[in-house]
Amino acid sequence: MKKTLSLLLALVLLLSVASFASAEEEKTLRVFYTTGHTASAHTDLILAWIEEQLGCKYELNVGDSSNFEQQLALYLASGDMPDIVWCNYTTWAEYAAQGAWADISEYLEEYPDLKNYPEDQSVWALMAVNGEGVYGVPNTINIDSNLAMFIRQDWLDNLGLDMPQTIDEYADVIRAFTQNDPDQDGEDDTYGIVAASYKHFTPFLGAFGAVADEHYFLNEEGKVVTNAISENYREGLRWLRELYAEGCIDPDSLSDPGFGPAGWCNGEDGIYSCAWSWAAMVYPKKDFGILNPTAQVEGCPMPVGENGEAGNLFQGAFSTVVAVSATSDDETKDLAAKMLNLAATDEGFWTTFLGIKGLYWDYDENGKIVSWNNNGGYLLDGTPMDVASVEMYKLLYHEKEQATLYDASLSEKDRLLVDGDRQRQNNPYYKNLFAYLTTDEMVELGSTTANYFHQSMIEFLKGEKDLDTDWDEYVTTYLSMGGEAIRQSLLELYNATYGTDYVFAD
């Protein structure tokens, strides 16, 4: 009896200690998104700063970009969603329809930096569900396009060619880059184009009045063109198909190589169509300058078509959303809103982008940022910086502010960042009429049509599908598997929202 009583007393004591420890346990804010940046001693300092500002632990679970959707679905199925999730707009909308996100509208008045974060305040309305609440923060870039193109100027010089302007001139240059030994190494080992993804073929399709995505445009008659099945898109594919058949397009382009394709970094590709900053960032991150010591890279213009058409892919004010989990408790939701507000402040952004203020960056007497990023790679105390990026914990974009850092006179990287920023802000683009609109049909069927559109583009470019004999079947299949239901629902929603009476073009 005494032994049993002693065991019970010991158990009670243990439970009391455990309960006390649990009560004293520090709160943890769990965050989930993909990032191409890695942890280091520098990011550890940023993490400590974030935790100090929030008064809690901050745990970043880095997702795998190749199966992010599956990872997020597992979180939802397990009932253990992270407290903050950063995902693309389509995914956000799909999960919003399932009640996955918390309404953070009550926090916008409490946290003014967060409320004022979007330059265009009207985008908050797009974060509503069934017309009510605010279920996410639009990760705004306030720039309508994010793609740019870069060319090997030294190859142009080697072959005595001028910078191409028209689509025909681009075809000539691309063929010359492929067939005429532009690097003068005596080998047949070059390609005219490499694209970071299928969407980055848009500058060439743009010369035909099309883009590499399922967008919708108003034509001159005021009717809505469905890009995915348009004749303009078909003719643009025909132009690309011909060059691919001649071996002028790096085949890695069709597997969406993303940042720093091997062919570009190894000096095998003449034109790189990519995100605005990627041709610059391959210098510090992929050793482009070391691998290609004589390379001269320049930004190049959007190709102009026979009818004077040119255009880039429309990205708009935002393409991704940061949301708070509906399953988080009230205290954690408040911490999540506090973190989002911190990310919306200037100091919060610059710290997560550059490092700790006072050592990694600071304001000069004119209010301009001075940092290792624009100080020759040295910290403010003169210590050399040993990594190219510390952006692991950057949560909200401040795209226009970033451009102020770069000095074209400092390095090839900065010169190309300035040029890439110029391109994305000034190049023409084709505005997607239905951008940001979401319907039940789009949530249910959108991934199916998107995958079919993407796969069919690859098959047309490879010649596995013929643009003459297989085009009608492609259009019929695209529409029947969801394309028709999606576009009709979007048109109906657009007309109801904006009081228009648009119809689709034939």
Secondary structure by P-SEA (a helix, b strand, c coil): caaaaaaaaaaaaaaaaaaaaaaabbbbbbbbbbbcccccaaaaaaaaaaaaaacbbbbbbccccccaaaaaaaaaaacccccbbbbcaaaaaaaaaacccccccccccccccccccccccccccccccccccccccccccccccccccccaaaaaaaacccccccaaaaaaaaaaaccccccccccccccccccccccccccccccccccccbbbbbccccccccccccaaaaaaaaaaaaaaaaccccccccccccccccccccccccccccccccccccccccccccccccbbbbbbcccccccbbbbccccccccbbbbbbccccaaaaaaaaaaaaaaacaaaaaaaaccccccccccccccccccccccccccccccccccccccccccccaaaaaaaaccccccaaaaaaaaaaaaaacbbbbbccccccccccccccaaaaaaaaaaaaaaaaaccccccccaaaaaaaaaaacaaaaaaaaaaaaaaaccccccccc
